[in-house]
Amino acid sequence: MGQKRPLFYLPGGTKVLIAIATGLAAMARLKAAHQQLKEVATALSTPPEEVVAAASDLLAKNKALKKQLKAATKALMAQQAAQVLASGQQVNEVHIESAGDISVLAPLVLKGAGEETLLWAKLQAVVDEIKAAGGKASYRTVDVTDLQSVKDLVAAAQAEFGGLDVIYNNAGIMPNSPMSEVWVDEWNAMIEIDLKGVLNGIAAVLLVFKAQKHGHIIATSSVAGVKNYVGSGVYGAAKWGVRNAMEVTRMESANEGTNIRCTTLCPAAIDTELLDHIGFEMTAANMKAFYKQHALSPEAIARVVNIAVDQPAEVDISEVMIYPTNQA
């Protein structure tokens, strides 16, 4: 097989997990807010058409405003990076499941811009540290719901590193709510990112791995993809789908003799920004309280990734459940 040239896995016991998701969730929230405004207007005896018009205008301007905000954010990146590094934070340990997108809603604009700036600063800090140690590294943001975008990432990795051995499909969002609330936009966003995003990652590397007769596909499912949880109906459905697709890919590879290893991770409570996606207040409060009591550091998942990748070629750790010891 030769020396490993992984895509997201960085050898040497690294603690880095990097996966960038799309901003589809932010757009879904925006559309949901627009719909709510329409419903409120309809319920009034005299529909305030100017409110509906303003909401429509907000949606129309979203793309243009987002470009402006991203440009402004990039201009501040160097200054923000310097502040982060000067603060002494451990910027070499990064776990990002979803960078999100810059929304036109004012509170999310400020939050999104800051997070994106910090993201770039942290990723660049990781790259700089690896290079300083004599290694080779780079980073790139990708929309996992866009197959061509993921394929371009694979092509870039092959061109820069001379090949590809491992892909870790880790992007995800978790805007949970009761099924009876029928938050269809958020359902669709989870399917697009959590399930189709993984399928796009598989599709982008499968022909490459088949041709070279080796490769390792890693994907994050969840304990919600193994058990049923109230409030997690669609999130769980997406994660069940991930488990099924990954296991079938593993079985088919074994039958075809292509030597493609598949590892599905099923984490329980892990301290990430996933809880920030939950818009249903009762669900958000309950899960935040639960995670505060039980959640593990993302470093725990990074160690499991390292263990799976470091196995010899004939060993495939196909599925791993990762629980905090104190979580029942």
VEXFINU-178136 format. One record per residue: residue in one letter; residue number from 1; x, y, z of N, C-alpha, C, O in turn. Coordinates in steps of 0.2 Angstrom, whole numbers, plus 2048, in hexadecimal, padded with zeros to 3 digits. Each point is the difference from the previous one (the first is absolute). Layout:
N
   res     n   nc1   nc2   nc3   cac1   cac2   cac3   cc1   cc2   cc3   oc1   oc2   oc3
     A   NUM     X     Y     Z      X      Y      Z     X     Y     Z     X     Y     Z
...
# end
This chain:
328
   res     n   nc1   nc2   nc3   cac1   cac2   cac3   cc1   cc2   cc3   oc1   oc2   oc3
     M     1   804   7FA   800    7FC    806    800   804   806   800   7FE   806   7FE
     G     2   808   7FA   805    804    806    800   7FF   804   806   7FB   7FE   804
     Q     3   808   808   7FC    7FF    804    806   7F9   803   7FF   7FD   802   7FB
     K     4   7FF   7FF   80B    7FA    803    800   800   807   7FF   804   804   802
     R     5   7F7   7FE   7FA    7FF    807    7FE   7F9   803   802   7FD   801   7FB
     P     6   801   7FF   80B    7F9    801    801   7FE   807   7FF   803   805   7FF
     L     7   7F6   7FB   800    7FD    806    7FF   7FE   804   806   803   806   801
     F     8   7FA   7F7   804    7FE    804    806   804   7FD   806   800   803   805
     Y     9   803   7F7   7FA    803    7FD    806   808   802   800   803   800   7FA
     L    10   7FF   803   80B    807    803    800   804   7FB   805   7FE   800   806
     P    11   807   7FC   7F8    803    7FB    804   804   803   806   801   806   800
     G    12   801   7F6   804    804    802    806   7FC   802   806   802   804   804
     G    13   7F8   7F8   7FD    7FC    801    806   7FD   807   800   7FF   803   806
     T    14   800   800   7F5    7FD    807    800   7F9   800   803   7FC   7FB   801
     K    15   802   80A   802    7FA    801    803   7FB   804   7FC   7FB   803   803
     V    16   806   7FE   7F7    7FC    804    7FC   7FB   7FC   7FC   801   7FB   7FD
     L    17   7F9   808   803    7FA    7FD    7FC   7FD   806   7FD   7FE   805   803
     I    18   802   7FB   7F6    7FE    805    7FC   7FB   7FE   7FB   801   7FC   7FC
     A    19   7F9   807   804    7FB    7FF    7FB   7FC   806   800   7FD   802   805
     I    20   802   801   7F5    7FC    806    7FF   7F9   7FF   7FD   800   7FC   7FB
     A    21   7FB   806   808    7F9    7FE    7FD   7FE   807   7FC   803   805   801
     T    22   7F8   7FA   7FC    7FD    805    7FC   7FC   805   804   7FE   7FF   806
     G    23   800   807   7F8    7FC    805    803   7F9   7FF   7FF   7FC   805   801
     L    24   802   7F5   7FD    7F9    7FF    7FE   7FB   801   806   7FB   802   7FF
     A    25   808   7FC   807    7FC    801    806   7FE   807   801   7FA   802   802
     A    26   80B   803   7FD    7FE    807    801   7FB   802   7FB   7FB   804   802
     M    27   805   7FA   7F8    7FB    802    7FB   7F9   7FD   802   7FB   803   7FF
     A    28   805   7F7   803    7FA    7FD    802   7FD   804   806   7FA   801   800
     R    29   80A   801   805    7FD    804    805   7FD   806   7FD   7FB   803   803
     L    30   809   800   7F9    7FD    807    7FD   7FA   7FF   7FC   7FB   804   801
     K    31   804   7F6   7FB    7FA    7FF    7FD   7FA   7FE   805   7FB   802   7FE
     A    32   807   7FB   807    7FB    7FE    805   7FD   807   803   7FA   801   801
     A    33   80B   804   800    7FE    806    803   7FB   804   7FB   7FB   803   802
     H    34   807   7FC   7F8    7FC    804    7FB   7F9   7FD   800   7FB   803   7FF
     Q    35   805   7F6   801    7F9    7FD    800   7FC   802   806   7FA   801   7FF
     Q    36   809   7FF   807    7FD    802    806   7FD   807   7FF   7FA   802   803
     L    37   80A   803   7FA    7FD    807    7FF   7FA   7FF   7FC   7FB   804   801
     K    38   805   7F8   7FA    7FA    800    7FB   7FA   7FD   804   7FB   803   7FF
     E    39   806   7F8   805    7FB    7FE    804   7FD   805   805   7FA   800   801
     V    40   80A   804   802    7FE    805    805   7FC   805   7FC   7FA   802   802
     A    41   808   800   7F8    7FD    805    7FC   7F9   7FD   7FE   7FB   804   800
     T    42   805   7F6   7FE    7F9    7FD    7FE   7FB   800   806   7FA   801   7FE
     A    43   809   7FE   808    7FB    7FF    805   7FD   807   802   7FB   800   804
     L    44   808   805   7FB    7FE    807    801   7FA   802   7FC   800   7FE   7FA
     S    45   7FC   806   809    7FA    802    7FC   802   805   7FA   7FD   7FF   7FA
     T    46   808   805   807    803    804    7FA   807   7FD   7FF   804   803   804
     P    47   7FE   7F9   7F7    806    7FE    7FF   805   805   7FF   800   804   7FC
     P    48   805   7FD   809    806    805    7FF   804   7FE   7FA   806   7FD   801
     E    49   7F8   804   7F9    804    7FE    7FA   807   803   800   805   7FD   7FD
     E    50   7FC   808   806    807    803    800   805   7FB   804   806   800   7FE
     V    51   7F7   7FD   807    804    7FB    804   802   7FA   7FB   806   7FE   800
     V    52   7F5   7FF   7FD    802    7FB    7FB   805   802   7FB   804   7FC   7FE
     A    53   7FB   80A   7FF    804    802    7FB   807   801   803   805   7FE   7FC
     A    54   7FC   805   80A    806    800    803   804   7FA   800   806   7FF   7FF
     A    55   7F6   7FC   804    803    7F9    800   802   7FD   7FA   805   7FD   7FF
     S    56   7F7   804   7FC    802    7FE    7F9   806   803   7FD   804   7FD   7FD
     D    57   7FC   80A   805    806    803    7FE   807   7FE   803   805   800   7FD
     L    58   7FA   7FE   80A    805    7FD    804   803   7FA   7FC   806   7FF   800
     L    59   7F5   7FD   7FE    802    7F9    7FD   804   802   7FA   805   7FD   7FE
     A    60   7F9   808   7FE    803    801    7F9   807   803   801   804   7FF   7FC
     K    61   7FD   805   809    806    803    801   805   7FB   804   806   802   801
     N    62   7F8   7F8   801    804    7FC    804   807   7FF   7FD   805   800   803
     K    63   7FB   7FE   7F7    806    7FE    7FD   805   806   7FF   806   7FF   801
     A    64   7F7   806   7FD    805    806    7FF   803   802   807   805   802   800
     L    65   7F6   7FF   805    803    802    806   805   7FB   803   804   802   804
     K    66   7FA   7F7   7FB    805    7FB    803   807   801   7FC   805   7FF   804
     K    67   7FB   803   7F6    807    801    7FD   803   806   803   806   7FF   801
     Q    68   7F7   806   800    803    806    803   802   7FE   807   806   802   802
     L    69   7F6   7FA   802    803    7FF    807   806   7FB   800   804   801   804
     K    70   7FC   7FA   7F7    806    7FC    800   806   804   7FE   805   7FF   802
     A    71   7FA   806   7F9    806    804    7FE   803   804   806   806   800   801
     A    72   7F5   803   803    802    803    806   803   7FC   805   805   802   803
     T    73   7F9   7F8   7FE    802    7FB    805   807   7FE   7FE   805   800   804
     K    74   7FD   7FF   7F5    806    7FE    7FE   805   806   801   806   7FE   802
     A    75   7F8   808   7FE    804    806    801   803   800   807   805   802   802
     L    76   7F6   7FB   803    802    800    807   804   7FA   802   802   800   806
     M    77   7FE   7FB   7F6    803    7FA    802   807   800   803   801   7FD   805
     A    78   803   807   7F8    807    800    802   800   803   807   804   7FE   805
     Q    79   7F8   807   7FC    800    804    807   7FD   7FB   805   803   7FF   806
     Q    80   7F8   7FD   7F8    7FC    7FC    805   805   7FA   802   800   7FE   805
     A    81   804   7FF   7F6    804    7FB    801   806   802   805   801   7FC   804
     A    82   801   80A   7FB    805    802    804   7FE   800   808   803   7FF   804
     Q    83   7F7   804   7FC    7FD    800    807   7FF   7F9   803   801   7FF   806
     V    84   7FC   7FD   7F6    7FF    7F9    802   807   7FD   803   800   7FD   805
     L    85   805   803   7F6    806    7FD    802   804   804   806   803   7FC   804
     A    86   7FC   80A   7FD    803    804    805   7FC   7FE   807   803   801   805
     S    87   7F7   7FD   7FA    7FC    7FE    807   803   7FA   803   7FE   7FE   806
     G    88   806   7FE   7F6    802    7FA    803   7FC   7FA   7FF   801   7FB   803
     Q    89   7F9   805   7FA    7FB    7FB    7FF   804   7FA   7FC   804   801   7FC
     Q    90   7F9   7F9   806    803    7FA    7FC   7FD   7FF   7F9   7FB   7FD   7FF
     V    91   808   807   7FD    7FD    800    7F9   802   7FA   7FC   7FD   800   7FA
     N    92   807   7FC   809    801    7FA    7FC   7FB   7FA   801   801   7FB   7FD
     E    93   7FA   807   807    7FB    7FB    801   7F9   802   7FD   7FD   805   804
     V    94   801   7F9   7F7    7FA    803    7FC   7FB   7FB   7FF   802   7FA   7FD
     H    95   7F8   807   804    7FB    7FB    7FE   7FA   804   7FE   7FC   803   804
     I    96   803   7FD   7F6    7FB    804    7FD   7FB   7FC   7FB   803   7FD   7FB
     E    97   7F7   802   807    7FC    7FC    7FC   7FC   804   7FB   7FE   7FE   7FA
     S    98   801   808   808    7FC    805    7FB   803   807   801   7FE   803   805
     A    99   805   800   7F6    802    807    800   7FA   804   800   800   806   802
     G   100   7FB   7F8   7FB    7FA    804    7FF   800   805   7FA   806   800   7FD
     D   101   7F6   804   802    800    805    7FB   7FE   807   804   7FD   800   805
     I   102   805   805   7F7    7FE    807    803   7F9   801   7FE   7FF   801   7FA
     S   103   7FD   800   80B    7F9    802    7FF   7FF   807   800   804   804   802
     V   104   7F6   7FE   7FB    7FF    807    7FF   7FC   803   807   7FF   806   801
     L   105   800   7F5   803    7FD    802    806   805   803   805   805   7FD   801
     A   106   7FA   809   802    805    804    803   804   7FC   805   806   800   800
     P   107   7F6   7FC   805    804    7FC    805   804   7FB   7FD   806   7FF   803
     L   108   7F8   7FE   7F8    804    7FA    7FD   806   803   7FB   805   7FD   7FF
     V   109   7FA   809   7FF    805    803    7FC   806   801   805   806   7FE   7FE
     L   110   7F9   805   807    806    801    805   803   7F9   802   806   800   800
     K   111   7F6   7FC   802    802    7F9    802   803   7FD   7FB   806   7FD   801
     G   112   7F7   802   7F9    803    7FD    7FA   807   803   7FE   805   7FC   7FF
     A   113   7FB   80A   800    807    803    7FE   805   7FF   805   806   7FE   7FE
     G   114   7F9   802   809    805    7FF    804   802   7F9   800   806   7FE   801
     E   115   7F5   7FD   7FF    802    7F9    7FF   804   7FE   7FA   805   7FC   800
     E   116   7F9   807   7FA    804    7FF    7FA   807   802   801   805   7FD   7FE
     T   117   7FC   809   804    807    803    801   804   7FC   805   806   7FE   7FE
     L   118   7F7   800   807    804    7FB    805   801   7FA   7FD   805   7FD   801
     L   119   7F7   800   7FB    801    7FA    7FC   806   800   7FC   804   7FC   800
     W   120   7FC   809   7FC    806    801    7FB   806   801   804   805   7FD   7FF
     A   121   7FB   807   807    806    801    804   802   7F9   803   806   7FE   800
     K   122   7F6   7FE   802    802    7F9    803   802   7FC   7FB   805   7FC   801
     L   123   7F8   803   7F9    802    7FC    7FB   807   802   7FE   805   7FB   7FF
     Q   124   7FC   80B   800    807    802    7FD   805   7FF   806   806   7FE   7FE
     A   125   7F8   803   808    805    7FE    806   802   7F9   800   806   7FE   801
     V   126   7F5   7FD   7FD    802    7F9    800   805   7FF   7FA   804   7FC   801
     V   127   7FA   807   7F9    804    7FF    7FA   807   802   802   805   7FD   7FE
     D   128   7FC   809   805    806    803    801   804   7FC   805   806   7FF   7FF
     E   129   7F7   7FE   806    803    7FC    805   803   7F9   7FD   806   7FE   801
     I   130   7F6   7FF   7FA    802    7FA    7FD   806   802   7FB   805   7FC   800
     K   131   7FB   809   7FD    805    802    7FB   807   801   804   805   7FF   7FE
     A   132   7FA   805   808    806    801    804   803   7FA   803   806   800   801
     A   133   7F6   7FB   800    803    7F9    802   803   7FC   7FA   802   7FA   801
     G   134   7FD   809   7F9    803    7FC    7FB   7FB   7FC   7FB   802   7FD   7FC
     G   135   7F8   804   806    7FB    7FD    7FC   7FD   804   7FB   802   806   7FE
     K   136   7F9   7F7   7FE    7FD    804    7FB   7F8   800   801   7FD   7FB   802
     A   137   800   80B   7FE    7F9    800    801   7FD   806   7FD   803   805   7FE
     S   138   7F6   7FB   801    7FC    805    7FD   7F9   7FF   802   7FE   7FB   802
     Y   139   7FE   80B   7FD    7F9    7FF    802   7FC   803   7FA   803   805   7FD
     R   140   7F7   7FA   803    7FB    802    7FB   7F9   800   803   7FF   7FA   803
     T   141   7FD   80A   7FC    7F9    800    802   7FC   7FD   7FA   801   801   7FA
     V   142   7FA   7FB   808    7FC    7FC    7FB   7F9   800   802   7FE   7FF   805
     D   143   7FD   801   7F6    7F9    800    801   7FF   7F8   7FE   800   7FE   7FB
     V   144   7FF   7FE   80B    7FF    7F9    7FF   7F9   7FE   7FD   800   7FB   7FE
     T   145   7FC   80A   801    7FA    7FE    7FC   800   801   7F9   7FC   7FE   7FC
     D   146   80A   804   802    802    801    7F8   805   7FB   7FE   806   800   802
     L   147   7F8   7FB   7FB    804    7FA    7FE   806   803   7FC   806   7FD   802
     Q   148   7FA   807   7FA    805    803    7FC   805   803   804   806   7FF   7FF
     S   149   7F8   805   807    804    803    804   805   7FB   804   806   801   801
     V   150   7F7   7F9   801    803    7FB    803   805   7FD   7FC   806   7FE   802
     K   151   7F8   800   7F7    805    7FE    7FB   806   804   7FF   805   7FE   7FF
     D   152   7F9   808   801    806    805    7FF   805   800   806   806   800   7FF
     L   153   7F7   7FF   807    805    7FF    806   804   7FA   7FF   806   800   801
     V   154   7F7   7FA   7FD    804    7FA    7FF   805   801   7FB   806   7FE   801
     A   155   7F8   805   7F9    805    802    7FB   806   804   802   806   7FF   7FF
     A   156   7F8   806   805    805    804    803   805   7FD   805   806   801   800
     A   157   7F7   7FA   804    804    7FC    804   805   7FC   7FC   806   7FF   802
     Q   158   7F7   7FD   7F9    805    7FC    7FC   805   804   7FD   806   7FE   800
     A   159   7F9   808   7FD    805    804    7FD   805   802   805   806   800   7FE
     E   160   7F8   802   808    805    803    804   804   7FB   804   806   801   801
     F   161   7F7   7F9   801    803    7FC    804   802   7F9   7FC   803   7FC   803
     G   162   7FB   804   7F7    802    7FA    7FC   7FC   7FA   800   802   7FB   7FE
     G   163   7F8   805   806    7FC    7FB    801   7FB   801   805   800   805   803
     L   164   7FC   7F6   7FE    7FB    801    806   7FF   7F9   803   7FF   7FB   7FC
     D   165   800   805   80A    7FF    7FA    804   7FA   800   805   7FD   7FA   801
     V   166   802   80B   802    7FA    801    805   7FC   806   7FF   803   805   7FE
     I   167   7F7   7FA   802    7FB    806    801   7FC   7FF   806   7FD   7FA   801
     Y   168   802   80B   803    7FC    800    806   7FA   805   7FE   800   806   800
     N   169   7FA   7F7   800    7FA    803    7FF   7FD   802   806   7FC   7FC   803
     N   170   805   80A   800    7FE    802    807   7FB   806   800   7FE   801   806
     A   171   801   802   7F5    7FB    806    800   7F9   7FE   802   7FE   7FB   7FE
     G   172   7FF   809   806    7F9    7FE    802   7FD   806   804   804   804   803
     I   173   7F6   7FC   7FD    7FC    805    804   7FA   7FC   804   7FF   7FA   7FE
     M   174   7FF   809   807    7FB    7FC    805   7FA   805   802   800   801   806
     P   175   7FC   802   7F6    7FB    804    802   7FA   7FC   802   7FB   800   7FC
     N   176   805   7FD   809    7FB    7FB    803   7FA   804   802   800   806   802
     S   177   7FA   7F7   7FD    7FA    802    802   7FB   7FB   800   801   7FB   7FC
     P   178   7F9   805   807    7FB    7FB    800   7FD   7FF   7F9   7FF   805   7FC
     M   179   800   7F5   802    7FD    7FF    7F9   7FA   804   7FF   7FE   802   7FB
     S   180   7FE   7FE   80B    7F9    804    7FF   801   807   7FF   7FB   803   7FE
     E   181   80B   800   803    801    807    7FE   800   801   7F8   7FF   806   7FE
     V   182   803   7F5   7FF    800    800    7F8   805   805   7FE   7FE   804   7FC
     W   183   808   7FD   806    805    804    7FE   804   7FD   7FA   805   7FE   800
     V   184   7F7   803   7FA    802    7FC    7FA   807   803   7FE   804   7FC   7FD
     D   185   7FD   80A   803    806    803    7FD   806   7FD   804   805   7FF   7FD
     E   186   7FB   801   809    805    7FD    804   801   7F8   7FF   805   7FE   800
     W   187   7F5   7FF   7FF    801    7F9    7FE   804   7FF   7FA   804   7FC   7FF
     N   188   7FA   808   7FC    804    800    7F9   807   802   801   804   7FD   7FD
     A   189   7FD   808   807    807    802    801   804   7FA   803   806   7FF   7FE
     M   190   7F8   7FD   807    803    7FA    803   801   7FB   7FB   805   7FD   7FF
     I   191   7F6   802   7FC    801    7FB    7FB   805   802   7FB   805   7FC   7FE
     E   192   7FB   80A   800    805    802    7FC   807   800   802   805   7FE   7FD
     I   193   7FC   804   809    807    800    803   802   7FA   803   805   7FD   7FF
     D   194   7F7   800   806    802    7FA    804   800   7FA   7FC   804   7FB   801
     L   195   7F8   804   7FA    7FF    7FA    7FC   803   801   7F9   805   7FC   7FE
     K   196   7F8   809   7FE    803    800    7FA   807   803   800   804   7FE   7FB
     G   197   7FE   806   80A    807    802    800   805   7FA   801   805   800   7FD
     V   198   7F9   7FB   807    804    7FA    800   800   7FC   7FA   805   7FE   7FE
     L   199   7F5   802   7FF    800    7FC    7F9   804   803   7FB   803   7FD   7FC
     N   200   7FD   80A   804    805    804    7FB   807   7FE   802   804   7FF   7FB
     G   201   7FE   801   80B    807    7FE    802   802   7F9   7FD   805   7FF   7FE
     I   202   7F6   7FC   803    801    7F9    7FE   801   800   7F8   804   7FD   7FD
     A   203   7F7   807   800    800    800    7F9   807   803   7FD   802   7FE   7FB
     A   204   800   807   808    806    804    7FE   806   7FC   800   805   801   7FC
     V   205   7FC   7FA   809    806    7FC    800   7FF   7F8   7FE   805   7FD   7FF
     L   206   7F5   801   800    7FF    7F9    7FF   804   7FD   7F9   803   7FB   801
     L   207   7FC   809   7FA    804    7FE    7FA   807   800   801   804   7FC   7FD
     V   208   7FF   809   806    807    801    801   802   7FA   804   805   7FD   7FF
     F   209   7F8   801   807    802    7FB    804   7FF   7F9   7FC   804   7FC   801
     K   210   7F7   803   7FB    7FF    7FA    7FD   806   7FF   7FB   803   7FB   7FF
     A   211   7FF   80A   7FD    805    800    7FB   807   7FE   804   804   7FC   7FD
     Q   212   7FD   807   808    807    7FF    804   7FF   7FA   804   806   7FE   803
     K   213   7F4   7FF   7FE    7FF    7FA    804   802   801   808   803   7FB   803
     H   214   7FC   80B   7FF    801    801    807   7FD   807   802   800   804   7FB
     G   215   7FF   7FD   80B    7FD    807    802   7FC   7FF   807   7FE   7FA   801
     H   216   801   80B   802    7FC    800    806   7FB   805   801   801   806   7FF
     I   217   7F8   7F8   801    7FB    805    801   7FE   800   807   7FE   7FB   803
     I   218   802   80B   801    7FD    800    806   7FA   805   800   801   805   7FD
     A   219   7FA   7FA   807    7FA    804    801   7FE   800   807   800   7FB   803
     T   220   7FD   80B   7FF    7FD    801    806   7F9   7FF   800   7FC   803   7FC
     S   221   801   7F7   807    7F9    7FF    801   7FF   803   807   802   806   801
     S   222   7FA   7F6   803    7FF    803    807   7FC   7FA   803   7FE   7FB   7FD
     V   223   802   805   80A    7FC    7FC    804   7F9   800   7FE   7FC   7FC   800
     A   224   802   80A   7FD    7F9    801    7FD   7FF   7FC   7FA   7FA   800   7FD
     G   225   80B   7FE   800    800    7FB    7FA   7FF   7F9   802   800   7FC   7FC
     V   226   800   803   80B    800    7F9    802   7FA   7FF   805   7FD   7FB   800
     K   227   801   80A   804    7FA    800    804   7FB   806   7FE   802   804   7FC
     N   228   7F8   7FB   806    7FB    805    7FF   800   805   806   800   7FE   805
     Y   229   800   808   7F9    800    806    805   7FA   804   7FE   7FF   803   7FB
     V   230   7FD   7FF   80A    7FA    805    7FF   803   807   7FF   805   802   803
     G   231   7F9   801   7F8    802    806    7FE   806   800   7FB   802   805   7FD
     S   232   800   7F5   801    805    7FF    7FB   7FE   7FC   7FA   804   7FC   7FD
     G   233   7F6   805   801    7FD    7FB    7FB   804   801   7F9   802   7FB   7FE
     V   234   7FF   80B   800    803    800    7F9   808   800   801   803   7FD   7FB
     Y   235   7FF   806   80A    808    7FF    801   801   7F9   801   805   7FE   7FC
     G   236   7F8   7FE   807    801    7F9    801   7FF   7FC   7F9   804   7FC   7FF
     A   237   7F7   806   7FD    7FF    7FD    7FA   806   801   7FB   802   7FC   7FD
     A   238   801   80A   804    806    802    7FC   806   7FB   802   804   7FE   7FC
     K   239   7FC   802   80B    806    7FC    802   7FF   7F8   7FF   805   7FD   7FF
     W   240   7F5   801   801    7FF    7F9    7FF   802   7FF   7F8   803   7FB   7FF
     G   241   7FB   80A   7FD    802    7FF    7F9   808   800   7FF   802   7FC   7FC
     V   242   801   808   808    808    800    800   802   7F9   801   805   7FD   7FD
     R   243   7F9   800   809    802    7F9    802   7FF   7FB   7FA   804   7FC   7FF
     N   244   7F6   804   7FE    7FE    7FB    7FB   805   801   7FA   802   7FB   7FE
     A   245   7FE   80B   800    804    802    7FA   808   7FD   801   803   7FE   7FB
     M   246   7FF   804   80B    807    7FE    801   801   7F9   801   805   7FD   7FD
     E   247   7F7   7FF   806    800    7F9    801   800   7FC   7F9   803   7FC   7FF
     V   248   7F8   807   7FD    7FF    7FD    7F9   806   801   7FC   802   7FC   7FC
     T   249   801   80A   804    806    801    7FD   806   7FC   802   804   7FD   7FC
     R   250   7FC   802   80A    805    7FB    803   7FF   7F9   7FD   805   7FD   7FE
     M   251   7F5   800   802    7FF    7FA    7FE   801   7FF   7F9   803   7FB   7FE
     E   252   7FB   80A   7FE    801    7FF    7F9   807   800   7FE   803   7FD   7FC
     S   253   801   807   808    807    801    7FE   804   7F9   802   804   7FD   7FC
     A   254   7F9   800   809    803    7F9    802   7FE   7FB   7FB   804   7FC   7FE
     N   255   7F6   804   7FF    7FE    7FC    7FB   804   801   7F9   801   7FB   7FC
     E   256   800   80B   803    804    802    7FA   807   800   800   804   800   7FB
     G   257   7FF   7FF   80B    807    800    801   804   806   7FF   806   800   7FE
     T   258   7F7   806   803    803    806    7FF   803   803   806   804   805   800
     N   259   7FC   7F7   806    804    802    806   7FE   807   803   805   803   803
     I   260   7F5   7FF   7FC    7FE    807    803   7FE   7FF   807   7FB   7FC   801
     R   261   808   807   804    7FD    7FF    807   7FB   806   801   801   805   7FD
     C   262   7FA   7F9   807    7FB    805    802   7FF   800   808   7FF   7FA   803
     T   263   802   80B   800    7FF    801    807   7FA   805   801   801   806   7FE
     T   264   7FA   7F8   806    7FB    804    802   800   802   807   800   7FB   804
     L   265   801   80B   7FE    800    802    807   7F9   802   803   7FD   804   7FC
     C   266   801   7F9   80A    7FA    802    802   801   803   807   7FF   7FD   805
     P   267   802   80A   7FB    801    803    807   7FA   802   804   7FA   800   7FD
     A   268   806   800   809    7FB    802    804   801   808   801   801   803   7FC
     A   269   7FF   7FF   80B    800    807    801   807   802   7FF   805   7FE   804
     I   270   7FD   806   7F7    806    803    7FF   800   808   800   7FB   802   7FD
     D   271   809   801   806    800    807    801   802   804   7F9   806   802   7FF
     T   272   7F5   7FF   7FD    801    804    7FA   7FB   805   7FF   7FC   801   805
     E   273   804   803   7F6    7FB    805    7FF   7F9   7FE   7FD   7FC   804   7FE
     L   274   803   7F5   802    7FA    7FD    7FD   7FA   803   804   7FA   801   7FD
     L   275   806   800   809    7FB    803    804   7FD   807   7FE   7FB   801   801
     D   276   80A   802   7FC    7FE    807    7FE   7FB   800   7FA   7FD   805   7FF
     H   277   802   7F5   7FE    7FC    800    7FA   7F9   7FF   802   7FB   801   7FC
     I   278   803   7FE   80A    7FA    7FE    803   7FC   806   801   801   804   805
     G   279   7F9   7FD   7F7    7FC    806    801   7FA   7FF   804   7FD   805   803
     F   280   801   7F5   7FE    7FB    7FE    804   802   801   808   804   7FC   802
     E   281   7F9   809   801    803    802    807   800   7FA   805   805   7FF   803
     M   282   7F6   7FE   7FE    7FF    7FA    805   806   7FB   7FE   803   7FE   805
     T   283   7FD   800   7F5    805    7FB    7FE   807   802   801   804   7FD   803
     A   284   7FD   80A   7FC    807    803    800   802   800   808   805   7FE   802
     A   285   7F6   804   802    802    800    807   801   7F9   803   805   800   804
     N   286   7F7   7FC   7FA    801    7F9    803   807   7FD   7FE   803   7FD   804
     M   287   7FE   804   7F6    807    7FD    7FD   806   803   803   805   7FD   801
     K   288   7FA   80A   800    806    803    803   801   7FE   807   806   800   802
     A   289   7F5   7FF   802    801    7FE    806   803   7F9   801   804   7FF   804
     F   290   7FA   7FD   7F7    802    7F9    800   807   800   7FE   805   7FC   803
     Y   291   7FD   808   7F8    807    800    7FD   805   803   805   806   7FE   801
     K   292   7F7   807   803    804    803    805   803   7FB   805   805   800   803
     Q   293   7F6   7FB   7FF    802    7FB    805   804   7FA   7FD   804   7FD   804
     H   294   7FB   802   7F5    804    7FA    7FE   805   801   7FA   804   7FB   800
     A   295   7FC   80A   7FD    803    800    7F9   808   7FF   801   803   803   805
     L   296   7FF   7FA   7F6    808    7FF    7FF   803   805   7FC   7FC   803   7FC
     S   297   80A   7FE   804    804    804    7FC   800   7FD   7F9   801   7FA   7FF
     P   298   7FF   80A   7FC    801    7FD    7F9   807   7FC   7FF   801   7FC   7FC
     E   299   804   805   808    806    7FD    800   7FF   7F8   801   804   7FC   7FD
     A   300   7F7   802   807    7FE    7F9    800   7FF   7FD   7FA   802   7FA   7FE
     I   301   7FA   80A   7FD    7FF    7FD    7FA   806   800   7FB   801   7FB   7FD
     A   302   803   80A   804    806    800    7FC   805   7FA   802   803   7FD   7FB
     R   303   7FD   801   80B    804    7FA    802   7FD   7FA   7FC   804   7FB   7FE
     V   304   7F5   804   802    7FD    7FA    7FD   802   800   7F8   801   7FB   7FE
     V   305   7FF   80B   7FF    801    801    7F9   807   7FD   7FF   802   7FC   7FB
     N   306   803   806   809    807    7FE    800   801   7F9   800   803   7FD   7FC
     I   307   7F9   800   809    801    7F9    801   7FD   7FC   7FA   803   7FB   7FE
     A   308   7F7   807   7FF    7FE    7FD    7FA   804   800   7FA   802   7FB   7FD
     V   309   801   80B   802    805    801    7FA   806   7FC   801   803   7FE   7FB
     D   310   800   802   80B    806    7FD    801   800   7F8   800   806   7FD   800
     Q   311   7F4   800   7FF    800    7F9    800   804   7FE   7F9   800   803   7FB
     P   312   802   7F7   805    803    7FD    7FA   7FB   7FF   7FA   7FA   800   802
     A   313   808   800   7F8    7FB    800    7FA   7FB   7FA   801   7FA   801   7FE
     E   314   807   7FA   805    7FC    7FA    800   7FB   801   806   7FC   7FB   801
     V   315   804   80A   803    7FC    801    806   7FB   806   7FF   803   805   7FE
     D   316   7F7   7FA   802    7FB    805    7FF   7FC   801   806   7FC   7FB   802
     I   317   804   80A   802    7FC    801    806   7FA   804   7FD   800   806   7FE
     S   318   7FB   7F6   801    7FA    802    7FC   7FB   804   804   7FD   805   7FC
     E   319   802   7FB   80A    7FC    804    804   802   801   807   802   7FB   803
     V   320   7FD   80B   800    802    801    807   7FB   804   803   7FE   806   7FD
     M   321   800   7F8   809    7FC    804    804   804   804   805   804   7FD   804
     I   322   7FB   809   7FD    804    804    805   7FC   804   804   7FC   805   7FF
     Y   323   804   7F9   808    7FC    803    805   804   803   805   806   7FD   802
     P   324   7F8   808   801    803    802    807   7FE   7FB   805   7FB   7FD   800
     T   325   80A   802   804    7FF    7FA    805   7FA   801   804   7FD   7FB   802
     N   326   802   80B   800    7FA    802    804   7F9   800   7FD   7FB   802   803
     Q   327   805   7FD   7F6    7FA    801    7FD   7FC   7F9   7FF   803   7FB   7FD
     A   328   7F7   804   805    7FD    7FA    800   7FD   7FE   7F9   7FD   7FB   7FF
# end
